[in-house]
Amino acid sequence: MRHVGAGAAGSFATRLRRGELLVGSIVTLAAPEVAEILSTSGLDWLFIDGEHGPIDFLAAQRLLIASRVPCLVRVPEASEAAIKRALDIGAAGVIVPMVNSAAQARAVVSFAKYPPRGVRGVGRVRAQGYGFDFARYMATANDETVVVAQCEHVAAVEAIDAIAAVEGLDAVLVGPYDLSGSMGLLGQVDHPDVLAAIARVAAACERAGRTRAIFTASPEAMKAFVAQGYSLVAVGVDVAALGAAARAIVSTLRG
């Protein structure tokens, strides 16, 4: 099986690491048709949400099969088993929630990489064509697998320089809503203190040469973060887009 994200412009991992703007959106519905539709819209990648969405690993695999673009799977926890399973089903990489220290970040990287760079276990799985593409996958997986740590707590902001310096970590993704909650400002993602914390993350990533990633609910809100150098961006959520489209129909016809 050809590695997810390979192409004339370079693999997804290569494009991410060189800071190319990669626009994605969050998928929370365990329906392959959703991934198929979104992935033919011009998006560069999909964010498969296995933390908050009702998506188990079998459902995530079906979304990956349906998608026409690389997918990053957000695992439910920073565990070896969760990270291994997300990669084995063919994700281009993982997004790991609540990484609040450099030690946690090092463990996450280790779980995502095969020996000698990590401790990822080996099985006959979809990622390597159910074994028929085994040699090529094993030779390239450590370089092509994307590892993203979420910075979504004030503790992570305090430790951001050490986190961003961890070898093998590709990107740091800010979760503005959880971050605002940890600061006692739940939902106030535009509060000056929250924005200052986000800017602090951006500065640390720039110093360490790590890709900056973030979620916003709208493309308008994302523009300011792109101007700060955020290049792996997730805009909107499938359920919100569906609901907004339906409400727009009702509003237009009923005034």
N, C-alpha and C positions, 0 to 999 in steps of 0.2 A: 504494500500500500504506500503510495506516494505521501511524503510527510505533509500534513495539513499546513497550508499557507505558502508552499513553495511556488515560485513563479518567476517570470522574466525580470521583475524588479527586485528580486531577492525574496527570501523567506519572510514570514511574518515576524520572526524573531529578529532578523536583520533589520527590517524596516523599523521596528520598534526601537531597537538600540541606537539607530542613527538619528532618532528624533523626528521621524516622519509623522505628520499629523494623521492619526488613525482614529476614525470616527466609528463608534459603535453604539449599541443600545442594549438595555437589559431585557432578558427574556425570563419571565416567571411562570408562564403557562406551559404545561407539559404536553404541548400539542406540536407534533412535527411540522404541521402546516404553518404555524407561527414563525418558526425558524426559517422555513423555506421562503415565506413571503418577505420577511425582513432582510434575509440575506440576498435577495435579488433587487433590493431597493437602492443599491449604491453604497451601503455601509461597508466599512473595511473589516469589521469583526463583530461578533456577538458575545455578550456577557451573559452566560448561562448561570442563573442564580440558584444554587443548591443550598444556600443558607437560609434565605427568607422565603423563597418560592417553594411550592409543593412538588419539588423535583427530586426524585431519587436517582441513583446512578443508572438504572435501566432507562428511565425516562430521559436522562441527560444524554445517554448514548444515542437514543432515537433522534433527539434534537441535533446532535452532531452529524448523524447520517443524512438528515434532511438539509442541513445548512450548506450553502455554497461558498461560505467564507470561513476563515479560521474562527474558532471559538475558544474563549477562556472560561473555565468553569470555576465559579466561586464555591469552594468546598464549605461544608457546615462548620468545620473546626480545623485547627492547625495540627491535625494528627497524621501520623505516617500512613495509616490505612486509607484515610479520606483522600489524601494527596495522590497516593499510588493508584487508587481506583479511578480517579478523575483523569489521570494521564493514560492509564491503560485503555480506557474507552475511546481514546483518540483526541483528547483536547490538545490544543496548541500550547496550553499552559494552564496554570492555576492562579486564582486570586484567593488569598488566604486572609480571613478576617482577624481583627484584633491582635495584630502583631505589635506588641508594646515594648519590646526590648531587642537588643542586638542578639542576645542568646536565642530568643524565639526565632528571629530571622535566620540565623545560622542553621537551626534545626529544620526549618521549612525548606531551605535550599538543599540540605542533605537528603530530606525525604523525596525531593523531586529529581535527584541525580543518581545515576548508576555508579557503582564503585569504579574507580577509586575516589571519585569526587563526591560520592554520597552513599546512601544505603538503600536506594530504591530496589525493591525486589523484582525478579524476572518471572513473567508468566507468558503463556501463549494467548495473546489478547488482540483486540481489534487494532490497537495502535501500530502493531507491526504485522498487519495483514493476517491476523490469526496464525502467525508463525511463518507465513510464506514470504514475508519481506523482513524476516528477522535480522539478517546480517546488516542490511543497510540501515534499518532503524536503530539498532544497537550502536552502530558506528556514528550516528548523527544526533541521537536523542539528547545527549547532555548539552550540546551546543544549541539545538533548535527548540528545546523546551523553555518556555517563558515562565518566570517566577515573579509574581507580583504580591507584595505585602501591603495590607491595608493599614493606613494610619487613620484611625477613627476614634482615638481616645487621647486626652490631654497627656497621659503618660507616654504615649508614642511620640507626641510632639516634643516633649522634654528630652527624649532619647533619640531624636531623629538623626542627628549627626552620626551616631554610632550605628543605627539601623541602616542608613543609606550607604555606609561604608562596607557593609557585608559583601564579601566576594560571592558572585553567583546570583545575587539579587538583581533583577532586571529593571524593576519599576516599583515605585511607591504610589499607591492609590489612596487619595484622601476621600474619606467618607464624611461629608460635611454634616449630615444630620446626627449621626452618633457622636461625632466630635463636639458638636454644639451641646448635646445632652451632657457629655462628660464635663463640660465647662459650666454647667448650670444655666445654659441658654438654649434649652431644647427647642429645636425647630427654627431658631433664629440664625439661619445660615448666612445672613447678610450683616450680622452684628459686627462692629469693628474689631472686637476681640477675636471672633471666629475667623474673620478675614486675615487678621494679623497672624494667627496660628497657621493658616493655610499658606500664607506668604513665607513663613518660616520654614515650612516643609519644602516649598519650591526652592528656596535658597540653599538648603542643605543638599537637596538632590542635584542641583546645579554644581555645587562644589564637589560632590562625589561622582559626578558623571552618570547619575541614574535618571532614567526616564520618569517624568512627572505625569501622574495619572489622576483623574478626578471624575466624579459623577455630578451632573446637574440635571434638573428637571426639564430645562428648556435650552434650545440652541442660543437664545439671546443671552441667558445667564452664562453660557459657556465661553462666550467671546472674550470676556475679561480674563479668564484663566488661560485661554490659548495665548493671549498677549503676555502672560507671565511665563510662558514656556511649557505649559502643560500640553502634551502631545498625544497621549493615550487617553482618549476621552469617551465617556459613556453618557449619552444624552437620552433621557426619557426612559420609560418603562412600557412594555407592551400593553399592560392593562390600562394604563393612563391614556395611551394613544388611542386605544379602542374606545374607551369611554368618552374621550374628548370629541372624537369623530361623530359618535352617536348623538352627543349633546348638541353639536353644531348643526346636525341635520334637523333636530327638533327645534332649536332656536330659530333657524332660518325659515322654517315652514310655519311655525306657530307664533313667531315674533316675541 
